[in-house]
Amino acid sequence: MKIWYDREVDVIRIIFSNNPIEESDEDKPGIVIDYDSEGNIVGIEILEASKRMEKPASVEFEIAG
C-alpha cells in the first residue's frame, strides 16, 4: 500500500494495488474510488483533503492485532 499527499492539488491518494484502473466512481462528493477490471478496489483519492481532515500531510500507519 502506498499513501501520498499532493499539496499542489490538495489530494490524498491511497494505492492498494498496481492493477490498471478500469473504472472510477465518485462515491461521495470528493471521494473517488478506483476499481480494476474485476471490480477490486485499486485505490482511493480524497479531493480537497485539507478541507476534509486535519493535517493531510501527516500520515500514521498502525497494524492492529
Number of C-alpha atoms within 10 A of each C-alpha: 9 9 14 15 19 12 13 6 10 16 20 21 18 17 17 15 15 10 15 11 17 13 13 16 11 13 9 9 8 14 16 17 19 20 20 17 12 8 11 14 18 22 22 20 21 22 17 16 22 16 10 11 10 9 10 19 15 8 9 4 6 5 4 4 3
